[in-house]
Amino acid sequence: MFSPYASSPSMRAGVALMLGWPLARLALWRMFAAFWYLYPFVIAFVTVATANHFLADAILGALTAAASAVGRCFCCATSAA
């Protein structure tokens, strides 16, 4: 399948990653934690399977989310001075 309107990066995958993994760490029960850890992968699979994005778009969306998390750590870090 091919979509001429697919854009890069896929922020569907990026937002799913930004929501899924922190919520998995906050989950009290393992079942909910497993659901939230798998959520970004399911969203990426569905996005690629329905031809809304290419696999590279989903990977770039995840890298964009990771870069924003790393950037937040560097920009908002406080020194203990």
N, C-alpha and C positions, 0 to 999 in steps of 0.2 A: 504494500500500500504506500501511497505517496501523497503528501500534502504540500502544495506549493505555498501555503500560508504559514508553515511551521517557522517559528522564530527561535533564535538562540540567545540566551540560555532559557531553558524551561523553568520558570519560577514556580510552576506547580510542584516540581520536584524539590526546589529549594525551600519553599514555604513548608512543605510536608516534612522536610528534614529539620527545619527550624522549630517546628511544633512537636514533631514526634519524639525526638530524642530527649529534650528536656522533660516532656511529660512522662516519658518512660522512667526517668530518674526520680520523678516525684510520685510515681504510682506506688501504692502500698501493697498491692497484690501482684504476684508474679504473672498472672493471666493478663492483667491490664498492662503491665510493663512489657510483656511479650508483644501484645497488640501494638503498642506505641512504637516499639523498636522496629516492627515489621511494616508499619504504616507508610514510611517514605518509600520503601521498596515496592509496595503494592501500588502506590500512586504513580511511581515512575513506570512500572510495568503497564498499567492501564493507559497511561498517557502515550507510551510508545506503541502499544498494541492497537489502539484506536486511531493511529496515524496522526495524532495531534502534534507530535514532536518526534524527532529522531532520537536514537539512544545517546548520541553525542550531546544533544541538547539537554537531556536529563542529567548527564554527567556534569556538564558545564553549570547547570543550575545548582547541583549539589556543591560544586566547587565554589560557586558564588556565595552560597550560604555559609560555607566553611570560612571563606575569606572574610565575610562580614563578622563572623564570630571571633576570628583571630584579631581583626581590626578593632573590634569593641574591647577586647582584652587589653590591647596596647593603648588605646585612646583613653580608656576609663580607669586605667590602673592608677592607684594612689600610692605614693611613697610613704614609708613609715618614719619619716623624718620628724 
